[in-house]
Amino acid sequence: MKTLLSLFLSMFFLMPLFAEEGLGELDGTGLVCEVSDKKYERDEDLKYFVFERGEVHWFFITDGTQLKISKVSHGRYIASSTDVRWYPYILDRKTLRLDKLRPTYPSRQHKCQVMAPKQIQTILQEQIEALKDTTKKDNDI
């Protein structure tokens, strides 16, 4: 009886640990998104998102003394048959339209394409190299 109780308690306490490590439905998928109606200079920048381990991560280039690819978690995502939600976004799975929902200003729409995470990394690394070359040329006499 003690063995059975020990086994039950072990399973009860360990199951949440394994659930946390589980893959989300979209894990291993990336998105590249472009603002549909460009009104500001920042709208020209593409947004890169990667789904991994049940979370959405935003990838971008950090400028400064050392250019690098930065990764910021947008938290967990919730996928249904029609959309994928994470704060502050909702992605229509059929049209790949991404709406940015914020109560302080109107929704910002993005058009997205599915892209492999490795391809996103490659694109961002190429952008870093191009920025380094531009900076180097600007500093040449």
NUKOLVEX-230753 format. One record per residue (C-alpha): residue in three letters; x, y, z. Coordinates in steps of 0.25 Angstrom, whole numbers, plus 2048, in hexadecimal, padded with zeros to 3 digits. Example, Ala and Ser with C-alpha at 12.3 -4.5 7.8 and 13.67 -1.06 7.14 Angstrom:
! NUKOLVEX-230753
node r->ALA	east->831	north->7EE	up->81F
node r->SER	east->837	north->7FC	up->81D
! end
This chain:
! NUKOLVEX-230753
node r->MET	east->800	north->800	up->800
node r->LYS	east->80B	north->80A	up->803
node r->THR	east->812	north->807	up->7F6
node r->LEU	east->805	north->80A	up->7EF
node r->LEU	east->803	north->817	up->7F6
node r->SER	east->811	north->81B	up->7F4
node r->LEU	east->810	north->818	up->7E5
node r->PHE	east->803	north->820	up->7E4
node r->LEU	east->809	north->82C	up->7EC
node r->SER	east->815	north->82C	up->7E3
node r->MET	east->80D	north->82C	up->7D6
node r->PHE	east->804	north->837	up->7DC
node r->PHE	east->810	north->840	up->7DF
node r->LEU	east->818	north->83D	up->7D2
node r->MET	east->80D	north->83E	up->7C8
node r->PRO	east->80D	north->84D	up->7C8
node r->LEU	east->81C	north->84D	up->7C6
node r->PHE	east->81A	north->845	up->7B9
node r->ALA	east->80E	north->84D	up->7B5
node r->GLU	east->817	north->85A	up->7B5
node r->GLU	east->821	north->854	up->7AC
node r->GLY	east->817	north->84F	up->7A2
node r->LEU	east->817	north->855	up->794
node r->GLY	east->80D	north->85F	up->790
node r->GLU	east->805	north->85C	up->783
node r->LEU	east->80D	north->867	up->77B
node r->ASP	east->81B	north->864	up->781
node r->GLY	east->826	north->865	up->777
node r->THR	east->81E	north->86F	up->76E
node r->GLY	east->822	north->87D	up->76B
node r->LEU	east->81B	north->889	up->765
node r->VAL	east->820	north->895	up->75E
node r->CYS	east->815	north->8A0	up->75F
node r->GLU	east->814	north->8AE	up->758
node r->VAL	east->80B	north->8BA	up->75C
node r->SER	east->800	north->8BB	up->752
node r->ASP	east->7FE	north->8CA	up->752
node r->LYS	east->80B	north->8D0	up->754
node r->LYS	east->80A	north->8DE	up->75B
node r->TYR	east->817	north->8DF	up->763
node r->GLU	east->825	north->8DC	up->760
node r->ARG	east->825	north->8D1	up->76A
node r->ASP	east->81A	north->8CA	up->761
node r->GLU	east->825	north->8C7	up->757
node r->ASP	east->82C	north->8BD	up->760
node r->LEU	east->827	north->8AE	up->75F
node r->LYS	east->823	north->8A7	up->76C
node r->TYR	east->829	north->899	up->76E
node r->PHE	east->822	north->88F	up->777
node r->VAL	east->826	north->881	up->77B
node r->PHE	east->81D	north->877	up->782
node r->GLU	east->825	north->86E	up->78C
node r->ARG	east->822	north->866	up->798
node r->GLY	east->813	north->86C	up->799
node r->GLU	east->818	north->87A	up->798
node r->VAL	east->819	north->885	up->78E
node r->HIS	east->827	north->88C	up->78C
node r->TRP	east->829	north->899	up->785
node r->PHE	east->837	north->89A	up->77E
node r->PHE	east->83D	north->8A7	up->77A
node r->ILE	east->84B	north->8AD	up->778
node r->THR	east->850	north->8B5	up->784
node r->ASP	east->858	north->8C1	up->780
node r->GLY	east->863	north->8C8	up->788
node r->THR	east->871	north->8C5	up->78A
node r->GLN	east->86F	north->8B6	up->786
node r->LEU	east->865	north->8B2	up->77C
node r->LYS	east->85E	north->8A5	up->780
node r->ILE	east->851	north->89D	up->77F
node r->SER	east->848	north->89F	up->78B
node r->LYS	east->83D	north->896	up->78F
node r->VAL	east->832	north->89B	up->798
node r->SER	east->826	north->892	up->79D
node r->HIS	east->818	north->896	up->79A
node r->GLY	east->814	north->88B	up->7A4
node r->ARG	east->80B	north->87F	up->7A1
node r->TYR	east->802	north->87E	up->795
node r->ILE	east->7F4	north->878	up->794
node r->ALA	east->7F1	north->871	up->787
node r->SER	east->7E3	north->86D	up->782
node r->SER	east->7DE	north->868	up->774
node r->THR	east->7DC	north->877	up->76F
node r->ASP	east->7E6	north->87F	up->776
node r->VAL	east->7F3	north->880	up->77F
node r->ARG	east->7F3	north->88A	up->78A
node r->TRP	east->7FE	north->890	up->792
node r->TYR	east->7FF	north->89E	up->799
node r->PRO	east->7FD	north->8A8	up->792
node r->TYR	east->7FA	north->8A0	up->785
node r->ILE	east->7F0	north->897	up->77E
node r->LEU	east->7F4	north->88F	up->772
node r->ASP	east->7E9	north->88B	up->768
node r->ARG	east->7EE	north->87D	up->764
node r->LYS	east->7E7	north->87D	up->756
node r->THR	east->7EB	north->88B	up->751
node r->LEU	east->7F8	north->88C	up->75A
node r->ARG	east->7F3	north->89A	up->75E
node r->LEU	east->7F9	north->89F	up->76B
node r->ASP	east->7F2	north->8A9	up->773
node r->LYS	east->7F8	north->8B1	up->77E
node r->LEU	east->7EE	north->8B4	up->788
node r->ARG	east->7F0	north->8BF	up->792
node r->PRO	east->7E5	north->8C6	up->799
node r->THR	east->7ED	north->8D4	up->798
node r->TYR	east->7ED	north->8D4	up->789
node r->PRO	east->7E7	north->8CE	up->77D
node r->SER	east->7EA	north->8C0	up->779
node r->ARG	east->7F7	north->8BF	up->770
node r->GLN	east->7F6	north->8B4	up->765
node r->HIS	east->801	north->8AC	up->760
node r->LYS	east->803	north->8A3	up->754
node r->CYS	east->80B	north->896	up->758
node r->GLN	east->812	north->88B	up->751
node r->VAL	east->816	north->87E	up->757
node r->MET	east->825	north->87C	up->758
node r->ALA	east->82F	north->872	up->75E
node r->PRO	east->836	north->877	up->76B
node r->LYS	east->843	north->874	up->765
node r->GLN	east->840	north->87D	up->759
node r->ILE	east->83C	north->888	up->762
node r->GLN	east->849	north->887	up->769
node r->THR	east->851	north->888	up->75C
node r->ILE	east->849	north->894	up->757
node r->LEU	east->84C	north->89B	up->764
node r->GLN	east->85B	north->897	up->763
node r->GLU	east->85C	north->89C	up->755
node r->GLN	east->855	north->8AA	up->759
node r->ILE	east->860	north->8AB	up->764
node r->GLU	east->86B	north->8A8	up->75A
node r->ALA	east->865	north->8B3	up->751
node r->LEU	east->864	north->8BD	up->75D
node r->LYS	east->873	north->8BA	up->760
node r->ASP	east->877	north->8BC	up->752
node r->THR	east->870	north->8CA	up->752
node r->THR	east->875	north->8CE	up->75F
node r->LYS	east->883	north->8CA	up->75A
node r->LYS	east->882	north->8D2	up->74D
node r->ASP	east->87D	north->8DE	up->755
node r->ASN	east->889	north->8DE	up->75E
node r->ASP	east->893	north->8DD	up->752
node r->ILE	east->89B	north->8E9	up->74F
! end
